[in-house]
Amino acid sequence: MKNKSNFLVLSTFFGGLLFNYLFWTERLALNLLIYSLYILTITYFNKDITKSYKFKIYATAHLLAAILVVINNSDLTIVSYYISLILFVGFSHYPQIRTVFTAVIATALQFITLPFNFIQSLATVSIGKFNLKPILKFAKYVFIPIIIVTFFTVIYMVANEVFAHYVDTFVLNISNFLGNIFSFFFKDITLVRFLHFCLGAIVTGGLVFTFFNHNLEKAESKCTEKLDRIRKDPNRHTIWREMIQIFSPNLLTKKLALKTEYITGIISFVALNLLLLSVNLIDITTLWLGYKPSGNFSADLHQGTNALIFSIIMAMAVILYFFRGNLNFYSKSKTLKALAFAWMIQNFILIISVFIRDGYYIEYQGLTHKRIGVLVFAILCVIGLTTVYIKIAKQKTLFYLFKINGHLWFALLLLFSTINWDVLIAKYNINHTNSSGIDLDYLFSLSDKTLPILDKNRSKLYATSIPDLKNPKTVLLTQNDKFQRRLDRRIGYFAERYQKVSWLSWNMPDWNTAKYFGLNKE
């Protein structure tokens, strides 16, 4: 126990030092990969961590996410990095967990309980005959009161401006006093840098210390993937049962209640199928077969796409409602299932309409992150409908849907992180100027990794032509050098930023951009 505590406490301390060194005034890039390798190594050598199949899978996934940060260095890769790290910690420390959502909660619990776990581990740390237990015994009495007092101090500061002014003055004086003391003993280290080390230690501790409470795993273990028929006890009295007895006593007959729900479902799905059939026929005749843009087609496509995606989500919700329980086992449910499957097929057709609408939008207005997001969301709807079909056909539970969809969403997140979206958008929009024009404002909103592409296509971007009067923001070409100067400023800002950071901020897109502009040191 002592050796384990010593290992984790020392790992937290060195993790804080490493965090401080890697991320101080640096951009998130190669330093994230180095920090991840440290966390993976510490977790691997932690004897309390079972090296299960999930451990290997999510360790590999997180390592891939960290590598993608270095390769693509986009906001999406940063998001996938943090999500993969959270899932790795959750699944490695709690191997019995089955869904990504529970793994996120488990990791959050680790961070919330970190102070208690850390103090408990410090109490067992010993150096020879010296140990910290007597000091920590006193500290645990003041820890909770400090948190409570701090919490209410913040509340009172919000409620009273005069009190807030005095507290700010007090904190500023204390900060200056501690800063002076700190600079006296440690001339090369500032108080802010020390607090950055403390932040690193807290983050590292939250990632390596396990909250050894298995209630979360036990609670999830009660969730099953196979749907079971629930037989109700007629003698069981509840508030809900008494209310039904007052307003509709006939519904207490189980068979009648199930038959009523079955008839309601039949009527609902027949009506919904007919309604959606009319929508799909209109889409097929007007959208699939020779669509021609007219009027404000951009707004029409955008509004129509949003409405269709919302309808698909609501469709899945309706299906899940009717097939949530014993209706799956009803002897006459085959007709209802057939109607539900028919509605799913029609929703798949609706998704095809979403793809076509978004395709026209991209063809005439260019590629953007939002339009790519619509395509991704449509793909998620396909996955959602497919898993809903499996749920009904195989009589699965809602827990099954959460489990399978969570893993698939995470896999897709990693897959989409492998694509350099900004570069793809810039290249597509520049190469399709004849049909869509170029939204220069949007191009300049993309990251610095697109600067070489913009610079290569200066002549194409800045030649003389007439702007599109129907779409003022979509200007094909410009008659002045306004955007020319704007691009030069962007290049200058990049050069200044690139030279301020060290090798810890190295990433491939910045390196390629710097190489193109001759900024790399030989």
C-alpha positions in Angstrom: 0.0 0.0 0.0 2.8 2.4 0.9 4.7 1.6 -2.2 1.6 2.2 -4.3 0.9 5.5 -2.6 4.5 6.6 -2.9 4.4 5.8 -6.7 1.1 7.7 -7.3 2.1 10.8 -5.2 5.5 11.0 -6.9 3.9 10.5 -10.3 1.5 13.4 -9.5 4.4 15.6 -8.4 6.5 14.9 -11.5 3.4 15.2 -13.7 2.9 18.7 -12.3 6.5 19.6 -13.2 6.1 18.0 -16.7 2.8 19.8 -17.2 4.4 23.1 -16.2 7.3 22.6 -18.6 5.3 21.4 -21.5 2.4 23.9 -21.6 3.7 27.1 -20.2 3.2 29.8 -22.9 3.1 27.0 -25.5 0.4 26.0 -28.0 -1.3 22.6 -27.8 0.6 20.3 -30.2 3.5 17.9 -29.6 3.4 18.7 -25.9 0.0 17.0 -25.7 1.5 13.8 -27.1 4.4 13.8 -24.6 2.0 14.4 -21.7 -0.3 11.5 -22.9 2.7 9.2 -23.1 3.5 10.0 -19.5 -0.1 9.4 -18.3 -0.3 6.1 -20.3 3.0 4.9 -18.8 2.0 5.8 -15.2 -1.4 4.1 -15.7 0.2 1.0 -17.2 2.6 0.6 -14.2 -0.2 1.2 -11.7 -0.7 -2.3 -10.3 -4.3 -1.6 -9.3 -5.2 -1.1 -13.0 -6.3 -4.2 -14.9 -4.8 -4.3 -18.3 -8.0 -5.4 -19.9 -9.1 -5.4 -23.5 -10.8 -2.1 -23.0 -7.6 -0.7 -21.5 -5.7 -1.6 -24.7 -8.4 -0.4 -27.0 -8.9 3.1 -25.4 -5.2 3.5 -24.7 -4.6 3.0 -28.4 -7.5 5.3 -29.3 -6.2 8.1 -27.1 -2.6 7.7 -28.5 -4.1 8.0 -32.0 -6.0 11.1 -30.9 -2.8 12.7 -29.5 -0.9 11.9 -32.8 -3.7 13.5 -34.8 -3.3 16.7 -32.8 0.3 16.8 -34.0 -0.6 15.9 -37.6 -3.7 18.0 -38.2 -3.8 20.4 -35.2 -7.4 21.5 -35.5 -10.1 22.2 -33.0 -11.7 18.9 -33.8 -8.5 17.0 -33.0 -8.2 18.8 -29.7 -11.8 17.9 -28.8 -11.2 14.2 -29.8 -8.0 14.3 -27.7 -9.8 15.4 -24.5 -12.8 13.0 -25.1 -10.4 10.1 -25.7 -8.4 10.9 -22.6 -11.6 11.0 -20.5 -12.8 7.7 -21.9 -9.4 6.1 -21.4 -9.3 7.1 -17.7 -12.9 5.9 -17.2 -12.5 2.5 -18.8 -9.0 1.8 -17.4 -9.8 2.6 -13.8 -13.3 1.1 -14.0 -13.1 -1.9 -16.3 -16.6 -3.1 -15.6 -18.1 0.0 -17.2 -19.8 -0.7 -20.6 -20.9 2.7 -22.0 -18.9 5.8 -22.9 -21.4 8.0 -21.0 -20.8 6.1 -17.7 -17.0 6.4 -18.4 -17.3 10.2 -18.6 -19.2 10.2 -15.2 -16.6 8.0 -13.7 -13.7 10.3 -14.7 -15.6 13.3 -13.4 -16.0 11.5 -10.0 -12.2 10.9 -10.0 -11.6 14.7 -10.3 -14.3 15.6 -7.7 -12.9 13.1 -5.2 -9.2 13.9 -5.9 -8.6 16.0 -2.8 -9.8 13.2 -0.5 -8.0 10.4 -2.4 -4.8 12.5 -2.5 -4.8 13.3 1.2 -5.6 9.6 1.9 -2.6 8.6 -0.2 -0.3 11.2 1.4 -1.1 9.8 4.8 0.5 6.5 3.8 3.6 8.1 2.3 6.7 7.6 4.3 10.3 8.6 3.9 12.3 6.5 6.4 10.5 7.0 9.7 9.0 10.3 8.7 5.4 10.4 7.5 2.8 13.1 6.9 -0.1 11.5 8.8 0.0 13.9 11.8 0.0 17.0 9.6 -2.7 15.7 7.3 -4.9 14.7 10.3 -5.1 18.4 11.2 -5.5 19.4 7.5 -8.6 17.3 7.0 -10.4 19.3 9.7 -9.9 22.6 7.9 -10.2 21.5 4.3 -14.1 21.3 4.1 -14.5 24.6 6.1 -12.2 26.4 3.6 -14.3 25.1 0.7 -17.5 26.2 2.4 -16.2 29.7 3.3 -14.8 30.2 -0.2 -18.2 29.2 -1.7 -20.2 31.7 0.4 -17.6 34.4 -0.1 -18.1 34.3 -3.8 -21.9 34.4 -3.4 -21.6 37.5 -1.1 -19.2 39.2 -3.5 -21.8 38.8 -6.3 -24.5 40.2 -4.0 -22.6 43.1 -2.5 -20.2 45.3 -4.6 -18.6 47.0 -1.5 -17.9 43.6 0.0 -16.5 42.4 -3.3 -14.2 45.5 -3.5 -12.8 44.7 0.0 -12.3 41.0 -0.9 -10.5 41.9 -4.1 -8.2 44.3 -2.3 -7.5 41.7 0.4 -6.8 39.0 -2.2 -4.6 41.4 -4.2 -2.5 42.3 -1.1 -2.1 38.7 -0.2 -1.1 37.8 -3.7 1.5 40.6 -3.8 2.8 39.5 -0.4 3.1 35.9 -1.4 4.6 36.9 -4.7 7.3 39.0 -3.0 8.2 36.1 -0.7 8.2 33.7 -3.6 10.5 35.9 -5.7 12.8 36.3 -2.7 13.4 32.6 -2.4 12.9 31.6 -6.0 14.1 34.4 -8.2 13.5 32.5 -11.5 10.0 31.3 -10.6 6.9 33.5 -10.4 3.8 32.9 -8.3 1.8 32.4 -11.4 4.2 29.8 -12.7 4.0 28.0 -9.4 0.2 28.0 -9.6 0.5 26.6 -13.1 2.5 23.8 -11.6 -0.3 23.2 -9.0 -2.8 23.1 -11.9 -0.7 20.4 -13.6 -0.4 18.4 -10.4 -4.2 18.5 -9.9 -4.8 17.4 -13.5 -2.3 14.6 -13.3 -3.7 13.5 -9.9 -7.2 13.4 -11.3 -6.0 11.2 -14.2 -3.9 8.7 -12.2 -5.7 8.4 -8.8 -8.6 6.0 -8.7 -11.8 6.7 -6.8 -12.3 3.2 -5.4 -16.0 3.2 -5.1 -17.8 0.6 -7.3 -21.3 1.9 -6.8 -21.3 3.3 -10.3 -20.2 0.0 -11.8 -22.8 -1.9 -9.8 -25.5 0.5 -10.8 -24.7 0.0 -14.5 -24.3 -3.7 -14.1 -28.1 -3.9 -13.4 -28.8 -2.5 -16.9 -29.4 -5.3 -19.4 -29.2 -5.2 -23.2 -31.9 -7.8 -23.8 -35.5 -6.5 -23.2 -37.5 -8.6 -20.7 -41.2 -8.7 -20.3 -42.3 -6.9 -17.1 -45.1 -8.7 -15.3 -46.9 -6.2 -13.1 -48.2 -7.2 -9.6 -52.0 -6.5 -9.5 -51.8 -6.1 -5.7 -49.1 -3.5 -5.7 -50.4 0.0 -4.9 -48.6 3.1 -6.0 -49.6 6.8 -6.3 -49.8 6.5 -10.1 -52.0 3.4 -9.8 -54.4 5.2 -7.5 -54.7 8.1 -9.9 -55.5 5.7 -12.8 -58.1 4.0 -10.5 -59.9 7.4 -10.0 -59.9 8.6 -13.7 -59.8 5.4 -15.7 -60.1 2.2 -13.7 -60.4 0.0 -16.9 -56.7 0.8 -17.8 -55.7 -1.2 -14.7 -56.5 -4.3 -16.8 -53.1 -5.2 -18.2 -54.3 -6.8 -21.4 -56.7 -3.9 -22.1 -54.0 -1.3 -21.5 -51.6 -3.1 -23.9 -54.3 -3.4 -26.5 -55.1 0.3 -26.2 -51.5 1.2 -26.7 -51.3 -1.2 -29.7 -54.3 0.4 -31.4 -52.9 3.9 -30.7 -49.6 2.8 -32.2 -51.3 1.4 -35.3 -53.3 4.6 -36.0 -50.2 6.7 -35.3 -47.9 4.8 -37.6 -50.4 4.5 -40.4 -51.0 8.3 -40.3 -47.3 9.0 -40.1 -46.4 6.7 -43.0 -49.0 8.4 -45.2 -47.8 11.9 -44.1 -44.1 11.1 -44.7 -45.0 9.3 -48.0 -46.4 12.6 -49.4 -43.3 14.5 -48.3 -41.0 11.9 -49.9 -42.9 11.9 -53.1 -42.7 15.7 -53.3 -38.9 15.5 -52.6 -38.3 12.8 -55.2 -40.2 14.7 -57.9 -38.9 18.2 -57.1 -35.5 17.6 -55.5 -34.2 14.2 -56.7 -35.2 14.6 -60.4 -33.7 17.8 -61.9 -33.6 20.4 -59.1 -33.1 23.9 -60.4 -32.3 26.7 -57.9 -34.6 29.7 -57.9 -35.2 32.7 -55.7 -33.6 32.5 -52.2 -32.7 28.8 -52.6 -30.0 29.1 -50.0 -32.4 29.9 -47.2 -34.9 27.3 -48.5 -32.2 24.6 -48.5 -30.9 25.6 -45.1 -34.4 25.8 -43.5 -35.5 22.5 -45.1 -32.5 20.6 -44.0 -32.8 21.7 -40.4 -36.5 20.7 -40.4 -35.8 17.3 -41.9 -33.0 16.5 -39.4 -35.3 17.5 -36.5 -38.1 15.3 -37.9 -35.7 12.3 -38.1 -34.7 12.7 -34.5 -38.4 13.0 -33.4 -39.2 9.9 -35.5 -36.7 7.8 -33.5 -38.2 9.2 -30.3 -41.7 8.1 -31.3 -40.5 4.6 -32.3 -38.6 4.3 -29.0 -41.7 5.4 -27.1 -44.0 2.7 -28.5 -41.4 -0.1 -28.3 -40.1 0.7 -24.9 -41.7 -2.2 -23.0 -44.2 -5.0 -23.1 -45.6 -4.0 -26.6 -42.6 -5.8 -28.0 -44.1 -9.1 -26.7 -47.7 -8.5 -27.7 -49.0 -11.4 -29.8 -50.4 -9.0 -32.5 -47.4 -6.7 -32.6 -46.1 -7.9 -36.0 -48.4 -5.4 -37.8 -47.2 -2.6 -35.7 -43.5 -3.6 -36.2 -44.1 -3.7 -40.0 -45.5 -0.2 -39.9 -42.6 1.0 -37.8 -40.1 -0.6 -40.2 -41.9 1.0 -43.1 -41.6 4.4 -41.4 -37.9 3.8 -40.8 -37.4 3.0 -44.5 -39.2 6.3 -45.3 -37.0 8.1 -42.9 -33.9 6.7 -44.7 -35.4 8.2 -47.9 -35.7 11.4 -46.0 -32.0 11.3 -45.0 -31.2 10.8 -48.7 -33.1 14.1 -49.3 -31.0 15.7 -46.7 -27.8 14.6 -48.4 -29.1 15.9 -51.8 -30.1 19.2 -50.3 -26.8 19.7 -48.7 -25.0 18.6 -51.9 -26.8 21.3 -53.8 -26.0 23.8 -51.1 -22.3 22.9 -51.3 -22.4 23.0 -55.1 -23.9 26.5 -55.3 -22.6 28.1 -52.1 -19.3 26.3 -51.5 -18.0 24.1 -48.7 -18.2 25.2 -45.0 -17.9 23.6 -41.6 -21.7 23.8 -41.0 -22.4 22.1 -44.3 -20.0 19.4 -43.5 -21.7 19.2 -40.1 -25.0 18.5 -41.8 -23.5 15.6 -43.6 -22.0 14.2 -40.4 -25.3 14.6 -38.6 -27.1 12.8 -41.4 -24.6 9.9 -41.1 -25.3 9.8 -37.3 -29.1 9.7 -38.1 -28.4 6.7 -40.4 -26.6 5.0 -37.6 -29.3 5.9 -35.1 -32.1 4.5 -37.3 -30.1 1.3 -37.9 -29.6 0.7 -34.2 -33.2 1.5 -33.5 -34.2 -1.2 -36.1 -31.9 -3.7 -34.3 -33.5 -2.7 -31.0 -37.0 -3.5 -32.2 -36.0 -6.6 -34.3 -33.9 -8.2 -31.6 -35.9 -6.8 -28.7 -33.0 -4.8 -27.2 -33.2 -2.2 -24.4 -32.6 1.5 -24.4 -29.3 0.8 -22.6 -28.2 -1.2 -25.7 -28.8 1.9 -27.8 -26.7 4.1 -25.5 -23.9 1.6 -25.4 -23.6 0.9 -29.2 -24.2 4.5 -30.3 -21.7 5.9 -27.8 -18.9 3.6 -29.1 -19.8 4.3 -32.7 -19.9 8.1 -32.2 -16.5 8.0 -30.6 -15.1 5.9 -33.4 -16.5 8.4 -36.0 -15.0 11.3 -34.0 -11.6 9.7 -34.4 -12.2 9.0 -38.0 -13.3 12.5 -38.9 -10.3 13.9 -36.9 -8.0 12.3 -39.5 -9.2 14.8 -42.1 -7.7 18.2 -42.4 -11.0 20.0 -42.9 -9.8 23.6 -43.3 -7.4 22.6 -46.1 -10.1 20.6 -47.7 -12.6 23.5 -47.6 -10.1 26.0 -48.9 -9.0 23.8 -51.8 -12.6 22.9 -52.8 -13.9 26.5 -52.7 -11.0 27.8 -54.8 -11.2 25.0 -57.3 -14.9 25.4 -57.8 -15.1 29.2 -58.4 -17.2 28.8 -61.6 -20.2 27.3 -59.8 -20.1 28.7 -56.3 -17.9 31.8 -56.3 -15.5 32.5 -53.4 -16.6 33.8 -50.0 -13.3 35.5 -49.2 -14.4 36.5 -45.6 -15.0 32.8 -44.9 -11.7 31.7 -46.4 -9.9 34.2 -44.2 -11.7 32.9 -41.1 -10.0 29.5 -41.6 -6.9 28.5 -39.7 -3.3 29.4 -40.6 -2.7 26.0 -42.2 -4.6 27.4 -45.3 -2.2 30.3 -45.8 0.0 28.5 -48.4 -3.1 27.7 -50.4 -4.4 31.3 -50.3 -0.9 32.6 -51.2 -0.6 30.2 -54.2 -4.0 31.3 -55.6 -3.5 35.1 -55.2 -4.0 35.7 -58.9 -7.2 33.6 -58.9 -8.5 35.4 -55.8 -7.7 39.0 -56.6 -8.3 39.4 -60.4 -10.8 41.9 -61.6 -14.4 40.8 -62.0 -18.0 41.7 -61.1 -19.4 40.7 -57.7 -22.5 38.4 -57.4 -25.4 40.8 -56.8 -27.7 38.1 -55.6 -25.3 37.0 -52.9 -23.3 40.1 -51.7 -21.2 38.1 -49.3 -20.2 35.7 -52.0 -17.8 37.9 -54.1 -16.1 36.0 -56.9 -13.2 38.3 -57.3 -12.3 41.8 -56.0 -11.2 45.0 -57.8 -8.9 46.4 -55.1 -6.0 45.1 -53.0 -8.0 45.1 -49.7 -7.8 41.3 -49.3 -4.2 41.3 -50.6 -3.1 43.4 -47.7 -5.3 41.3 -45.4 -3.5 38.1 -46.5 -0.1 39.8 -46.0 -1.1 40.7 -42.4 -2.2 37.1 -41.7 1.1 35.8 -42.9 3.0 38.3 -40.7 0.9 37.4 -37.7 1.7 33.7 -38.3 5.4 34.4 -38.6 5.4 36.3 -35.4 3.4 33.6 -33.5 5.5 30.8 -35.0 8.8 32.3 -33.8 7.6 32.8 -30.2 7.0 29.2 -29.4 9.5 26.4 -28.9 9.7 22.8 -30.2 7.0 21.8 -27.7 4.4 23.5 -29.9 5.6 21.7 -33.0 2.9 20.4 -35.3 2.9 19.4 -38.9 0.5 22.1 -40.4 2.5 24.9 -38.8 5.7 23.4 -39.9 4.5 23.0 -43.5 3.2 26.6 -43.5 6.5 27.9 -42.1 8.4 25.8 -44.6 6.4 27.3 -47.5 7.2 30.9 -46.3 10.8 30.1 -45.5 10.5 30.5 -41.8 12.0 27.2 -40.6 15.5 27.4 -39.2 18.1 25.5 -41.2 
